[in-house]
Amino acid sequence: MELAEVRRRYQPAIDEIVGVCSVGDGVVDREAFQVYMATVWGNAALDPSRSGITEDDLPYLHDFLNEEITGLLGHPSELRSCYAFIVSKSGDDALVRLKISKTHKEFLHYFARLILEELA
């Protein structure tokens, strides 16, 4: 699968996430968007086949998600910055505000540790 195929497959989900995160007139809840994008990546990386892709497709999905994040949040935002946000005080406050379950929060923090340690 190429980047174009990953984009075709995932664009509807990303459009839905942007819609859910919209608070009106082109304004998006940036915090919620970051939580959703980190969740999408975590789920795909954990079990690619359940996400309809193979492990070989993960780099394409990673690139696509980074493009979408940068497009909405601006440069230098990317998946890594979403996970850095999640483990920050602001991110923790956002997880509480968004009523993220304990299991989901642990899942996000697990991936944050992996990604942030790997790139440190």
Secondary structure, DSSP 8 states (H G I E B T S, - for coil): --HHHHHHHHHHHHHHHHHHHEEETTEE-HHHHHHHHHHHHHHHHH-GGGGT--GGGHHHHHHHHHHHHHHHH-TT--HHHHHHHHTSHHHHHHHHHTT--HHHHHHHHHHHHHHHHHT-
